[in-house]
Structure formats: structure tokens, C-alpha cells
Amino acid sequence: MQSDLYAHQQAFLNKNPKRYLLAHATGTGKTLIAILHSKNKHPTLFIVPKVLKENWERYCKLYELKVYTILSKEEFRKVHKTLTRYKSVVVDECHFFGNYRSQLAKALNWYFKKHDTEYRLFLSATPRLASPWSIFTLAVLLGHPLEWYQFKNKFFYDVRMGLRTIPMPRPNMDGELAKIIHTIGETVRLEDCVDLPPQNFLQEYIDITEEQRKALFTISDILPLVRFTKAHQIINGYQSSLIGEPKPLKDNKIERIIALCEENNKTAIFARYNFQLELYKRAIESSKELKNHKVFLITGETKNRDALIQEAEQAEKCIVLINCMCGIGWEIPSISVIVFASLSYSFIDYKQSLGRFLRINRIKTNTYINLIGIDSQNKKQSADEAVWEAIEAKRDFDILLYERT
């Protein structure tokens, strides 16, 4: 089966590169490109996130790929020394291999050196992790000769901390990192491929309740990260406990989420914490107005995620509750209202989540609503506001990466 290809897909296949980073944006059809690129390059090894194995298997059969193996990245790490030589290796969500000290990166580097793999195709809409070393690692794995000391001196400076010297990333170097990505691969935005209609991005500020306000004053932990996490949880509707289930708190976000779900046939809701999602699930299932909506819960513990995603896509009315760290490798383009009830600090999580509802063949206007908890009686920045500020600051590299030069 060969589908009609878009110009950027055909251009890549005509180029037929041997070792390349495909940093195309979410929704632009990277999976199809990878499968078609692998035809006549038998055998092919696909290394993918565990939760995406079923998805890749379905597409490989759909497009009649003949000789291939699909392994999760965890399976590959365990068996890489026993694998035979593959002519082509495709690494999906390759940013997971971006830490050059990780066992994943070391295993892949060992395999490439051992078998001198001819075709290496890396896929990711978000190739950079927090450190510039992630780009260095991907370049080296693809066989591009970057010199370690030269890279370190260009992108880092040393800071003395007691007896130790700590390398710190130099500021304002995002443009130079983007140049490296354009050297080892290519970037494509969705709007480069199709006429993308305007997307609506809204921020709604939700005042915390008196119960949440009182709970914030009970936080007494010494470690700043622990204090922040507990404050973030309280602002998002519950107080954690060392013993037993966390304590639910009265939360105005739930009322707004219920209202948004009532206004729409299909809604996606992202949240940082599983218990937060569980509270939303309970509230939705107890709402008489939402009794005809199917409710789906997607977390890292979900076993049959691929089947649930497909069922949600086909449902006439549904609400999909998703942990914001589970936003890779699936799609529900039938949903047009997406709510972020809370976020992690990761821009990658946020960017990947945005891309689940736009596909190159399903273009429409979506509305993304970010619910930000604030304390109107306290001028101090809330945990929700701090997280959103961090996400906004990390957007700069993404803008540079997809700039047209």
C-alpha cells in the first residue's frame, strides 16, 4: 500500500539519506516516511517507546513492510549485543537517547560500531533535551564527527563549586545548536506542508479555594523541590500523604473542567498527577449532564493504550484524561478542545501533547486552554504560574529550530 505523499515526504524519499535526523513537527507524517524509507533496505530494526510498539506494528503491516523487527528501547538495551546486523535502524522519539552517559545511548553506540549500520534514521519533533549534550549525542550516534572538547568549550563554561568544577551551558547558544540540527538532519513545520488554520491558545486564571490556601501554609519541608511539588499538588486539588490515599481538596478547577466538558462532545484533559486525573474522573462520572460521555484514562500504567486511543477517536462523545508525560506517539484528531489542568516543567511534554490533535490529513482549528491556579490574596507567584513561566522560557529554542533560513 502506497498512499499519496506530501511534498516534504516525497522530497525526503528522493533524497534517500543514509544517516539522518528527521526533526519534523508532530502531525507531519514521520512514521510513514520512516516505513517507506525502510522498504528495500531489509532487514530493518525499529527501536520505539514501549507504548508505541502496537502502533508501529499496525503501520508496518498497513504499508506492507516485509522484513523487520520492532523492539522497545528497553528491550533493545537488554539484547543489543545478541542482535544480528540490520541494514537499516530507525529510532523513534530519539531524544530518549540524548544523554550520552545513559545505558540506552551506550547500547546504541555499541551496536552501530559493531555492525557499522549503513542506514540510521532518527525521528523526533523535540530532539533537544535540557542539556546541549543531547544534540552532541544524537550527532555522534548518526556518525557525524563532532569533537568533544571543541563542543564543550563552545557550549559550556566551568564553574568552581568547592573542590569540583561544574560545566554550565553558555547562554544564548540556541541558534548554534539549531545549526547543528540542520546539519545532521532537517526540520519541517506543519504549516510548511498545509494551510494551517489559526489555533486558539487561551489562559484562564483560576483562584484557589480557602481550603487550598490553608493547606499551603502547612508545608514545612526543608527541601525546596519537595516544597514546590507539594504546593503544586495542593493548587491542583489534593494534599499528598505519607500514609494512605492523598486528601482531596475543594478545587475550582474541577468546576471549570466539568463546564468545558458539558459544552463539548469531545474533550481532552491533561494533568501532571495521576491522582489529580482520578479526581477529575470521579467528578465527571458523577455528573448527570455527562452520563452519555465515555471516559478514558491514559497514564503510564495504562496497558491497552493503543486500543483505548482508537476507541476514543471513534466515540461520538468522550472525555480523555491524560497524564501530561504520556503525550507521545498517538493521535485523536477528532478532539478540538484540549485543556491543560496542570503541566510539568518539560517543554517536550507540552509540545508533544499539543501535537496529538492535529494531523497533516486532518487539519482544523483547535482550542487549547491552560488553567493556571493563582492565589488572589497573595502576590507571590503560584506553582502553576512558575511552571507556565518555565514552559514559555523553553519555547525559544523551538522557535529557532523551525525558523526558515
Phi, psi and chi 1 to 4 in degrees:
 res  aa     phi    psi   chi1   chi2   chi3   chi4
   1 MET       -  127.7  176.8  179.4  177.2      -
   2 GLN  -127.3  115.8  174.9   88.5   28.4      -
   3 SER   -86.5  164.8   67.5      -      -      -
   4 ASP   -65.4  134.3  -66.4  -28.2      -      -
   5 LEU  -103.1  149.2  -61.5  176.5      -      -
   6 TYR   -81.6  164.4  -68.8   87.3      -      -
   7 ALA   -58.7  -42.4      -      -      -      -
   8 HIS   -68.1  -31.4   72.2  -73.1      -      -
   9 GLN   -70.3  -45.9  -65.2  172.9  -38.8      -
  10 GLN   -65.5  -37.8 -170.4   60.8   60.3      -
  11 ALA   -61.6  -40.8      -      -      -      -
  12 PHE   -65.9  -44.7  173.2   80.8      -      -
  13 LEU   -64.8  -35.3  -65.3  175.6      -      -
  14 ASN   -66.1  -36.1  -68.5  -18.0      -      -
  15 LYS   -68.2  -39.1 -173.1 -175.6  -62.2 -177.6
  16 ASN    49.5   55.5 -167.6   28.7      -      -
  17 PRO   -70.1  156.1   28.1  -35.0      -      -
  18 LYS   -90.1  -39.7  -73.1 -166.4  170.7 -175.4
  19 ARG  -137.9  108.4  -61.6  176.5  179.6 -177.6
  20 TYR  -151.5  147.8 -147.4   61.7      -      -
  21 LEU  -104.5  118.3  169.1   62.1      -      -
  22 LEU   -97.8   89.9 -153.6   63.0      -      -
  23 ALA   -96.0   50.2      -      -      -      -
  24 HIS   -78.3  148.0  -67.8 -170.9      -      -
  25 ALA   -65.6  162.5      -      -      -      -
  26 THR   -60.6  141.9   54.2      -      -      -
  27 GLY    88.3    2.5      -      -      -      -
  28 THR   -97.1    3.3   51.9      -      -      -
  29 GLY    87.2   41.3      -      -      -      -
  30 LYS   -68.2  -35.9  -66.9 -170.7  -67.4  -63.9
  31 THR   -61.2  -46.6  -59.1      -      -      -
  32 LEU   -61.4  -44.0  174.1   57.9      -      -
  33 ILE   -58.5  -45.2  -65.9  175.6      -      -
  34 ALA   -63.5  -41.8      -      -      -      -
  35 ILE   -67.9  -45.5  -69.3  173.1      -      -
  36 LEU   -66.3  -34.8  -64.3 -179.6      -      -
  37 HIS   -65.6  -27.7 -178.8 -100.8      -      -
  38 SER   -83.4  -13.6  -60.6      -      -      -
  39 LYS   -63.7  141.0  -75.5 -164.6  170.4 -175.5
  40 ASN    66.4   17.2  -56.9  -42.0      -      -
  41 LYS  -124.6   50.9  -61.7  179.5  179.1   66.7
  42 HIS   -79.9  146.9  -55.0  -45.0      -      -
  43 PRO   -82.8  158.4   31.6  -33.7      -      -
  44 THR  -116.0  137.8  -63.5      -      -      -
  45 LEU  -109.3  124.5  171.9   63.7      -      -
  46 PHE  -104.6  123.9  -65.8   93.2      -      -
  47 ILE  -110.3  115.3  -54.3  171.4      -      -
  48 VAL  -136.0  160.7  -53.4      -      -      -
  49 PRO   -58.2  145.0  -26.8   35.7      -      -
  50 LYS   -53.7  -40.2  179.5  170.4   57.1  177.6
  51 VAL   -72.9   -7.9  -65.5      -      -      -
  52 LEU  -105.6    3.0  -57.6 -175.5      -      -
  53 LYS   -60.1  -45.4  -76.5 -174.4   68.2  175.9
  54 GLU   -62.5  -40.2  -71.1 -176.6   27.9      -
  55 ASN   -62.0  -46.5 -172.1   56.3      -      -
  56 TRP   -66.4  -39.1  -86.5   93.4      -      -
  57 GLU   -61.2  -42.1 -173.4   67.3   48.6      -
  58 ARG   -62.2  -44.4 -172.7  170.2   65.9 -109.0
  59 TYR   -71.6  -36.2  -84.9   99.0      -      -
  60 CYS   -62.9  -39.6  -75.2      -      -      -
  61 LYS   -70.9  -39.3  -70.2  179.6  179.1  178.1
  62 LEU   -60.6  -40.1  178.9   64.5      -      -
  63 TYR  -100.2   16.5  -68.2  101.5      -      -
  64 GLU    57.4   42.9  -59.5  174.8  -11.6      -
  65 LEU   -72.2  137.0 -163.3   62.3      -      -
  66 LYS   -91.5  -60.7  -61.0  -60.0 -177.4 -176.7
  67 VAL  -117.7  107.8 -175.0      -      -      -
  68 TYR  -157.2  161.9   63.3   90.3      -      -
  69 THR  -132.8  138.1  -59.4      -      -      -
  70 ILE  -116.9  121.7  -58.3  175.6      -      -
  71 LEU  -124.5  144.9  -64.9  176.4      -      -
  72 SER   -72.3  160.7   71.7      -      -      -
  73 LYS   -63.8  -30.8   59.2 -176.5 -170.4  -65.7
  74 GLU   -69.3  -40.7  -66.7   83.8    4.0      -
  75 GLU   -64.9  -41.1  -70.5  169.9  -24.3      -
  76 PHE   -61.7  -43.4  172.4   78.0      -      -
  77 ARG   -59.1  -36.1 -177.8  175.3   60.7   82.2
  78 LYS   -75.8  -35.2  -68.0  178.7 -179.4  178.3
  79 VAL  -114.5    8.9  -56.1      -      -      -
  80 HIS   -59.5  -29.8   67.9  -79.9      -      -
  81 LYS   -78.6  -13.3  -69.6 -172.3  176.2 -179.1
  82 THR  -100.1   -6.4   66.1      -      -      -
  83 LEU   -75.3  145.8  -66.4  174.1      -      -
  84 THR   -80.1  179.4   58.4      -      -      -
  85 ARG   -77.4  127.6 -175.8  178.9 -176.3  -86.3
  86 TYR  -107.3  140.2  -73.9   84.9      -      -
  87 LYS   -71.1  -33.7 -174.4  172.8 -175.5  178.1
  88 SER  -132.1  136.7  174.7      -      -      -
  89 VAL  -125.9  124.8  173.7      -      -      -
  90 VAL  -111.3  125.4  175.9      -      -      -
  91 VAL  -113.2  109.3 -178.5      -      -      -
  92 ASP   -86.3  146.1 -170.3   21.3      -      -
  93 GLU    50.1   55.5  -54.1  -61.0  -12.8      -
  94 CYS   -65.2  -14.2   63.5      -      -      -
  95 HIS   -61.9  -19.6   51.4  -90.8      -      -
  96 PHE   -66.2  -16.2  -71.3  119.4      -      -
  97 PHE   -99.6   10.9  -69.2   77.3      -      -
  98 GLY   -78.3   -7.6      -      -      -      -
  99 ASN   -93.8  108.2 -178.8   -7.1      -      -
 100 TYR   -66.0  -15.8   73.1   95.2      -      -
 101 ARG   -90.5   -6.9  -67.2  179.7  176.5  175.5
 102 SER   -75.5  156.8   71.7      -      -      -
 103 GLN   -66.0  -31.2  -66.4  -57.4  -50.2      -
 104 LEU   -62.9  -51.2  -87.0  175.7      -      -
 105 ALA   -63.0  -41.0      -      -      -      -
 106 LYS   -64.5  -39.5  -70.3  177.5  179.8  178.0
 107 ALA   -65.4  -43.6      -      -      -      -
 108 LEU   -67.1  -39.7 -169.6   57.4      -      -
 109 ASN   -62.7  -41.6 -170.8   48.5      -      -
 110 TRP   -61.7  -44.6 -175.6   94.4      -      -
 111 TYR   -65.1  -43.5 -179.1   85.2      -      -
 112 PHE   -64.0  -40.8  -77.0  158.2      -      -
 113 LYS   -68.1  -40.1  -74.5 -174.8  174.7 -179.0
 114 LYS   -64.1  -43.2  172.8   70.7  174.6  178.5
 115 HIS  -108.9   -1.8  -61.1  -74.3      -      -
 116 ASP    45.8   55.8 -168.5   25.0      -      -
 117 THR   -56.5  125.7  -52.5      -      -      -
 118 GLU   -72.3  -48.0 -175.8  175.8    1.8      -
 119 TYR  -110.6  123.2  -70.8   92.1      -      -
 120 ARG  -131.1  115.9  -51.9  173.9 -169.9  179.3
 121 LEU  -121.6  118.8 -176.8   59.8      -      -
 122 PHE  -105.7  135.3  -74.3   10.2      -      -
 123 LEU  -119.8  130.7  -45.9  178.9      -      -
 124 SER  -172.7  133.5  179.2      -      -      -
 125 ALA   -80.3  -14.0      -      -      -      -
 126 THR  -134.8   72.5   50.6      -      -      -
 127 PRO   -71.4  -22.2   25.4  -34.2      -      -
 128 ARG   -94.6  129.6 -177.1 -167.6  171.9 -177.3
 129 LEU   -87.6 -166.0  -60.8  179.5      -      -
 130 ALA   -63.9  -36.9      -      -      -      -
 131 SER   -96.3  144.3  171.1      -      -      -
 132 PRO   -57.9  -22.0  -25.7   35.0      -      -
 133 TRP   -59.5  -23.6  -76.3  120.6      -      -
 134 SER   -62.6  -39.8   58.2      -      -      -
 135 ILE   -69.8  -40.0  -55.3  -57.6      -      -
 136 PHE   -57.6  -45.9  175.4   88.1      -      -
 137 THR   -63.2  -46.1  -56.0      -      -      -
 138 LEU   -62.4  -40.4  -64.5 -179.0      -      -
 139 ALA   -62.1  -45.1      -      -      -      -
 140 VAL   -65.5  -42.1  170.6      -      -      -
 141 LEU   -63.2  -31.0  -71.1  172.6      -      -
 142 LEU   -81.7   -2.8  -76.6  169.1      -      -
 143 GLY    90.7   17.4      -      -      -      -
 144 HIS   -94.2  125.1  -65.7  -89.9      -      -
 145 PRO   -78.9   88.9   29.4  -33.1      -      -
 146 LEU   -96.4  135.1  -65.1 -176.4      -      -
 147 GLU   -87.0  127.7 -155.3  -80.3  -40.4      -
 148 TRP   -59.8  -52.3 -169.4   91.1      -      -
 149 TYR   -66.2  -38.7  -77.1  105.0      -      -
 150 GLN   -63.5  -43.4 -175.4  178.7    6.8      -
 151 PHE   -63.9  -45.3 -174.2   91.8      -      -
 152 LYS   -60.5  -46.2  178.1 -179.0  179.4  -63.9
 153 ASN   -67.3  -29.7  -68.9  -27.1      -      -
 154 LYS   -77.6  -38.0 -177.7  173.9 -177.2  177.4
 155 PHE  -108.2   -3.8  -70.8   98.2      -      -
 156 PHE  -136.3  155.4  -65.8   86.6      -      -
 157 TYR  -131.4  152.0   65.5   95.3      -      -
 158 ASP   -91.2  138.8  -69.3  -27.1      -      -
 159 VAL  -123.6  127.8  175.2      -      -      -
 160 ARG   -80.0  126.7  -66.6  -73.8  -62.0  180.0
 161 MET  -129.0   93.2  -66.4 -174.2  179.0      -
 162 GLY    66.8 -124.6      -      -      -      -
 163 LEU   -87.9   -5.9  -61.7  177.2      -      -
 164 ARG  -101.9  154.2  -63.3 -169.7  -57.6  164.3
 165 THR  -114.5  121.0  -59.9      -      -      -
 166 ILE  -109.5  123.0  -52.9  -62.9      -      -
 167 PRO   -75.5  129.3   24.9  -30.5      -      -
 168 MET  -117.1  139.2  -58.9  -67.1  -70.6      -
 169 PRO   -61.9  135.4  -21.6   33.1      -      -
 170 ARG   -70.9  142.7  -66.0 -175.0 -173.8  -83.1
 171 PRO   -74.2  160.0   27.0  -33.3      -      -
 172 ASN    59.8   37.4  -55.2  -42.1      -      -
 173 MET  -112.3    9.9  -64.8  -63.0  -71.3      -
 174 ASP   -60.8  -37.1  -73.3  -13.4      -      -
 175 GLY   -62.1  -38.9      -      -      -      -
 176 GLU   -67.7  -37.7  -66.1  -60.9  -45.2      -
 177 LEU   -66.2  -40.0  -74.1  171.8      -      -
 178 ALA   -61.5  -36.0      -      -      -      -
 179 LYS   -62.7  -38.7  -71.8  178.3 -178.4  177.8
 180 ILE   -63.8  -43.2  -65.3  177.0      -      -
 181 ILE   -60.9  -40.6  -69.2  177.4      -      -
 182 HIS   -69.7  -19.4  -68.2  140.7      -      -
 183 THR   -79.5  -38.1  -61.0      -      -      -
 184 ILE   -95.8   -4.5   65.5  175.9      -      -
 185 GLY  -169.0 -151.5      -      -      -      -
 186 GLU  -146.4  157.3   66.3 -177.9   33.4      -
 187 THR  -121.1  146.2   61.9      -      -      -
 188 VAL  -141.4  130.9  169.9      -      -      -
 189 ARG   -92.4  155.3  -59.1  173.9  -60.6 -177.3
 190 LEU   -60.7  -38.8 -169.7   57.3      -      -
 191 GLU   -71.0  -12.4   51.3  -94.7   45.5      -
 192 ASP   -76.5  -19.5  -64.5  -29.0      -      -
 193 CYS  -100.4  -34.2  -48.4      -      -      -
 194 VAL  -140.7  167.2  -67.3      -      -      -
 195 ASP   -78.8  101.0  -68.7  -32.1      -      -
 196 LEU   -87.0  120.1 -174.5   64.8      -      -
 197 PRO   -69.4  163.8   24.5  -32.2      -      -
 198 PRO   -58.4  140.9  -22.0   32.5      -      -
 199 GLN  -107.7  137.7  -56.1  -62.4  -60.2      -
 200 ASN   -95.5  122.9  -59.2  -42.5      -      -
 201 PHE  -118.4  115.6  -67.6   87.9      -      -
 202 LEU  -121.3  144.6  -52.3  175.3      -      -
 203 GLN  -116.7  128.0  -79.7   79.8   47.0      -
 204 GLU  -119.0  129.9  -64.5 -172.5   13.7      -
 205 TYR  -100.1  120.4  -66.9   88.6      -      -
 206 ILE  -110.6  120.6  -49.7  -67.7      -      -
 207 ASP   -72.0  140.3 -159.7    6.9      -      -
 208 ILE   -74.6  161.9   63.3  174.0      -      -
 209 THR   -86.9  168.2   64.6      -      -      -
 210 GLU   -63.6  -34.8 -171.6   59.6   32.2      -
 211 GLU   -63.9  -41.6 -174.5  177.9   18.1      -
 212 GLN   -66.5  -39.3  -71.1  171.3  -56.2      -
 213 ARG   -62.1  -43.2 -168.8  170.8  -73.0  111.7
 214 LYS   -65.8  -39.0  -70.2  179.0  179.7  178.5
 215 ALA   -64.3  -34.7      -      -      -      -
 216 LEU   -61.1  -34.4  -72.7  171.8      -      -
 217 PHE   -75.7   -9.2  -79.3  103.8      -      -
 218 THR   -88.7   -7.5   66.7      -      -      -
 219 ILE   -71.7  123.9  -60.6  174.4      -      -
 220 SER  -133.3   13.9   58.8      -      -      -
 221 ASP   -67.9  147.8  -63.0   84.5      -      -
 222 ILE   -77.2  -40.9  -63.0  175.2      -      -
 223 LEU   -73.8  126.3  -63.7  176.0      -      -
 224 PRO   -58.3  -40.1  -24.5   34.0      -      -
 225 LEU   -64.3  -39.9 -178.5   59.4      -      -
 226 VAL   -66.1  -42.4  175.5      -      -      -
 227 ARG   -60.7  -44.4  -70.7 -158.9  -53.4  -89.4
 228 PHE   -64.3  -45.5 -179.9   88.3      -      -
 229 THR   -60.6  -43.2  -59.5      -      -      -
 230 LYS   -64.9  -39.7  -71.3 -172.0  175.0 -178.5
 231 ALA   -64.3  -39.7      -      -      -      -
 232 HIS   -64.1  -40.6 -161.9 -142.0      -      -
 233 GLN   -66.0  -41.9  -69.5  168.7  -15.2      -
 234 ILE   -63.2  -44.7  -71.8  170.3      -      -
 235 ILE   -62.6  -23.2  -73.9  175.4      -      -
 236 ASN  -106.1   24.2  -74.0  -70.4      -      -
 237 GLY   104.5    5.9      -      -      -      -
 238 TYR  -158.7  161.0   72.5   96.1      -      -
 239 GLN  -118.4  122.5 -169.6  168.0   19.4      -
 240 SER   -69.4  157.4   59.1      -      -      -
 241 SER  -138.4  144.3  172.3      -      -      -
 242 LEU   -72.1  -24.5  -67.1  175.6      -      -
 243 ILE  -125.8  125.6  -57.4  175.0      -      -
 244 GLY    80.1 -171.6      -      -      -      -
 245 GLU   -71.3  144.9 -174.9  178.5  -87.9      -
 246 PRO   -58.3  159.3  -23.2   33.2      -      -
 247 LYS   -93.5  117.4  174.9 -172.2  175.0 -177.3
 248 PRO   -65.8  145.1  -19.3   32.2      -      -
 249 LEU  -122.3  150.3  -57.7  170.8      -      -
 250 LYS   -60.8  128.7 -178.5  173.7  174.5   54.7
 251 ASP  -139.3  121.8  178.7   17.3      -      -
 252 ASN   -69.6  -18.3  -68.1  -33.2      -      -
 253 LYS   -63.4  -36.0  -77.4 -172.3 -178.3 -178.2
 254 ILE   -61.0  -43.6  -69.1 -177.7      -      -
 255 GLU   -59.9  -42.0 -178.1  178.9  -19.6      -
 256 ARG   -68.6  -38.9  179.5   57.0  178.1  144.6
 257 ILE   -64.0  -43.2  -74.1  170.0      -      -
 258 ILE   -59.6  -43.2  -65.6  -66.0      -      -
 259 ALA   -62.6  -43.4      -      -      -      -
 260 LEU   -64.6  -39.5  -72.1  167.5      -      -
 261 CYS   -66.1  -37.0  -68.1      -      -      -
 262 GLU   -67.1  -30.1  -69.2  174.2   -2.7      -
 263 GLU   -80.1  -13.8  -66.1  168.1    5.0      -
 264 ASN  -132.5  145.4  -61.1  -80.0      -      -
 265 ASN   -69.3  -35.1  -73.9  -22.7      -      -
 266 LYS  -136.2  130.1  -55.6 -175.1   76.9  167.9
 267 THR  -140.3  140.4  -49.6      -      -      -
 268 ALA  -110.3  137.4      -      -      -      -
 269 ILE  -128.7  119.9  -58.9  165.1      -      -
 270 PHE  -100.3  144.6  -73.8   89.2      -      -
 271 ALA  -150.1  155.7      -      -      -      -
 272 ARG   -76.0  -32.6  169.0   66.7 -179.4   83.6
 273 TYR  -117.3  139.0  -54.6  102.8      -      -
 274 ASN   -62.6  -38.6  -74.9   -8.9      -      -
 275 PHE   -68.7  -33.1 -170.6   72.6      -      -
 276 GLN   -60.3  -44.6 -177.6 -176.7    0.7      -
 277 LEU   -63.5  -38.0  -68.5  170.6      -      -
 278 GLU   -63.4  -39.7 -180.0   60.1   34.9      -
 279 LEU   -63.3  -40.9  -67.9  176.5      -      -
 280 TYR   -64.5  -40.7  -65.3  162.4      -      -
 281 LYS   -61.2  -44.2 -175.3  172.2 -177.0  -73.3
 282 ARG   -61.8  -44.7  -64.6  174.6 -168.2  175.6
 283 ALA   -64.5  -41.5      -      -      -      -
 284 ILE   -66.9  -43.6  -69.6  165.9      -      -
 285 GLU   -70.6  -19.8  -70.3  177.2  -20.0      -
 286 SER   -92.9   -0.7   63.0      -      -      -
 287 SER   -86.1  123.8  170.4      -      -      -
 288 LYS   -65.3  -34.8  -66.7 -179.0  180.0  179.2
 289 GLU   -69.3  -19.1  -72.2   75.4   10.1      -
 290 LEU  -109.1   18.4  -62.9  173.8      -      -
 291 LYS   -66.8  -21.6   62.8 -179.1  179.3 -180.0
 292 ASN   -92.8    0.4  -66.3  -35.7      -      -
 293 HIS   -91.3  130.3  -74.1   67.2      -      -
 294 LYS   -75.2  143.6  -69.0 -175.8  177.3 -179.6
 295 VAL  -117.2  127.5 -178.6      -      -      -
 296 PHE  -120.5  138.6  -59.6   92.2      -      -
 297 LEU  -119.1  121.3  179.7   63.1      -      -
 298 ILE  -119.3  111.1  -53.3  -64.3      -      -
 299 THR  -132.0 -179.6   71.2      -      -      -
 300 GLY   -64.5  -16.3      -      -      -      -
 301 GLU   -91.7   -5.6  -60.0  171.7   -1.4      -
 302 THR   -71.0  123.1  -56.6      -      -      -
 303 LYS   -86.1  -40.9  -59.0  -62.7 -177.5 -177.0
 304 ASN  -104.7   48.3   56.0  -23.3      -      -
 305 ARG   -61.7  -42.4 -168.1  177.9   80.4  171.2
 306 ASP   -59.5  -43.4 -166.3   56.9      -      -
 307 ALA   -67.1  -39.3      -      -      -      -
 308 LEU   -65.2  -40.9  -69.6 -179.9      -      -
 309 ILE   -61.9  -43.8  -68.6  -64.3      -      -
 310 GLN   -65.8  -38.4  -67.8 -174.8   61.9      -
 311 GLU   -65.7  -41.0 -174.5  179.2   -8.4      -
 312 ALA   -64.3  -38.2      -      -      -      -
 313 GLU   -62.7  -35.9  172.5   62.5   14.7      -
 314 GLN   -85.3  -16.2  -61.4  -58.4  -40.7      -
 315 ALA   -68.0  144.1      -      -      -      -
 316 GLU   -75.8  -39.9 -178.5  179.9   -8.4      -
 317 LYS  -133.0  126.6  -68.1 -175.2  175.8 -176.9
 318 CYS  -160.6  161.1   73.5      -      -      -
 319 ILE  -129.4  123.7  -60.5  160.5      -      -
 320 VAL  -110.5  118.0 -173.3      -      -      -
 321 LEU   -99.8  124.6  -58.6  162.8      -      -
 322 ILE  -133.5  131.1  -47.6  148.5      -      -
 323 ASN   -67.1  132.3 -173.1  -67.4      -      -
 324 CYS   -68.6   -8.0   64.5      -      -      -
 325 MET   -93.6    7.8  -68.2 -175.5  -74.2      -
 326 CYS  -115.8   36.0  -62.3      -      -      -
 327 GLY  -101.4   36.0      -      -      -      -
 328 ILE  -120.9  142.8   61.3  168.4      -      -
 329 GLY    77.0   13.4      -      -      -      -
 330 TRP  -135.9  172.0   50.8  -92.1      -      -
 331 GLU  -150.8  138.1   55.5 -168.9   66.3      -
 332 ILE  -136.2   72.4  -45.5  179.9      -      -
 333 PRO   -68.2   -9.7   22.1  -32.0      -      -
 334 SER   -75.4  -11.1   59.9      -      -      -
 335 ILE   -93.7  132.5  -67.1 -179.7      -      -
 336 SER  -119.3   -7.6  -62.8      -      -      -
 337 VAL  -116.8  116.9  177.4      -      -      -
 338 ILE  -124.0  124.8  -58.7   95.4      -      -
 339 VAL  -113.7  129.7 -179.3      -      -      -
 340 PHE  -104.5  100.5  -69.4   92.7      -      -
 341 ALA   -76.5  -30.1      -      -      -      -
 342 SER  -160.5  160.8   61.3      -      -      -
 343 LEU  -132.2  159.2  -66.1  162.8      -      -
 344 SER   -89.8  177.2   71.8      -      -      -
 345 TYR   -74.2  -10.6  -95.9  110.6      -      -
 346 SER   -80.2  118.7  170.2      -      -      -
 347 PHE   -67.6  -31.5  177.9   77.1      -      -
 348 ILE   -59.9  -45.9  -70.9  179.3      -      -
 349 ASP   -57.8  -45.0  -70.8  -16.2      -      -
 350 TYR   -66.3  -47.5  178.2   64.5      -      -
 351 LYS   -62.9  -43.5  177.9   72.3 -178.0  -65.9
 352 GLN   -63.1  -38.5  -69.1  -78.7   -5.4      -
 353 SER   -65.2  -39.5  -61.8      -      -      -
 354 LEU   -59.3  -33.6  -68.5  176.1      -      -
 355 GLY   -81.1   -0.4      -      -      -      -
 356 ARG   -77.1  -12.1  -61.4  -51.9  101.8 -153.6
 357 PHE  -119.8    6.9  -51.5   96.7      -      -
 358 LEU  -128.4  124.2  -82.6  176.6      -      -
 359 ARG  -120.6  152.9  -59.6  -73.9   99.9 -178.3
 360 ILE   -60.0  -27.5 -165.1  168.3      -      -
 361 ASN  -101.8    7.7   59.4  -17.3      -      -
 362 ARG  -138.7   70.6  -64.4  -79.3  -63.6  -83.8
 363 ILE   -91.2  133.2  -63.0  -59.2      -      -
 364 LYS  -161.6  176.0   62.9 -168.5 -170.4  -50.0
 365 THR   -91.2  125.0  -65.0      -      -      -
 366 ASN  -108.3  155.8  -72.4  -19.4      -      -
 367 THR  -118.2  120.5  -61.7      -      -      -
 368 TYR  -109.6  121.9  -56.8   90.7      -      -
 369 ILE  -117.0  121.3  -56.2  171.7      -      -
 370 ASN  -102.6  114.2 -176.5   17.2      -      -
 371 LEU   -90.3  115.3  -57.6 -177.9      -      -
 372 ILE  -112.8  116.5  -57.8  174.8      -      -
 373 GLY   -75.8  132.5      -      -      -      -
 374 ILE  -132.5  162.1   61.3  169.4      -      -
 375 ASP  -113.2  101.8 -176.5   -5.6      -      -
 376 SER   -66.8  -16.4   61.4      -      -      -
 377 GLN   -94.3    1.3  -62.0 -177.6   19.8      -
 378 ASN  -136.2  122.3 -171.3  -18.9      -      -
 379 LYS   -73.4  -11.1  -66.2 -177.3  179.0 -179.7
 380 LYS   -67.7  141.8 -174.0  177.7  178.5 -179.1
 381 GLN   -60.4  133.1 -174.7 -176.7   54.3      -
 382 SER   -80.0  166.0   71.9      -      -      -
 383 ALA   -62.3  -39.7      -      -      -      -
 384 ASP   -61.2  -43.2  -96.6    2.6      -      -
 385 GLU   -64.8  -38.7  -70.2  175.1  -60.0      -
 386 ALA   -64.7  -40.6      -      -      -      -
 387 VAL   -64.9  -45.2  170.0      -      -      -
 388 TRP   -64.2  -38.0 -179.3 -118.6      -      -
 389 GLU   -61.1  -40.8 -175.9  178.8  -86.8      -
 390 ALA   -65.6  -41.2      -      -      -      -
 391 ILE   -61.7  -44.7  -65.9  -66.1      -      -
 392 GLU   -61.8  -39.3  -72.9  -78.2   79.6      -
 393 ALA   -65.7  -32.6      -      -      -      -
 394 LYS   -83.1   -5.0  -65.1  172.6 -176.2  176.9
 395 ARG   -71.9  -20.9 -164.9 -169.8  -60.8  -89.2
 396 ASP   -57.9  -44.9  -66.0  -16.9      -      -
 397 PHE   -63.9  -38.4  178.2   76.3      -      -
 398 ASP   -61.8  -39.4 -170.3   67.0      -      -
 399 ILE   -64.1  -45.4  -66.1  171.8      -      -
 400 LEU   -63.8  -38.1  -76.6  169.4      -      -
 401 LEU   -61.5  -39.9  179.0   60.6      -      -
 402 TYR  -101.0   10.8  -70.3   98.0      -      -
 403 GLU   -63.8  141.7  -87.0 -172.8  -15.5      -
 404 ARG   -83.2  125.4  -60.0  -63.5   89.9 -170.8
 405 THR  -111.3      -   56.2      -      -      -
